[in-house]
Amino acid sequence: MKVQMQPLRDLAKVEKRIIAAAKASFPGGFDRWTALDTVNHACSWKLSACGKVESRARGEDARYHADKPLEDLNRQYYEEARGRSRPETIAAVDLALAAEAEVLEAIDGRQSSAELAPIGFEGAVSDYLALDLIFHPISHYSYYAIRNDEYEVFLEVERFVAKYRSSAFADLSVMDVKGLADARAVKEIFDRGYEWQH
């Protein structure tokens, strides 16, 4: 699988629509992220992933996971981004997208290389990038939407998934729901009280 810019551009558009539609109905916190917290979290991971791959491309060491537990790293990212406004979060999306473009250009023609993936990741660098630049954010956005009864956000995510379902990202849907055609189908999921565990 080769990671290309178009899905990343499309995901950035989804992220900006999530930011625009974000409800401010609860204060948020590390244990209950707002839409802005969720998008900022994804952007932090995207920037980290791009930095790791760029380091590997320069022949430097970069580990798949930091020397600290993931929970601590997630808390660090949360604290760094806490309180960002909508415009600041949009700027974070744009910064992550620019970093993605730079890293894809830097490794052009070498995406199947395992040597460019962070140390400790089993697989090609393209698999690593697909994981942290696409799959990881999508899972968070779906979880956020379901947890907070924002089925419009969920629909945005599923539209993105449907667009790329027939491509290399065929397993992208974290819900494994096929053919969600309209808001009514998604609303039925929420009305049934679909429970998610993260």
Disulfide bonds with the S-S distance in Angstrom:
none
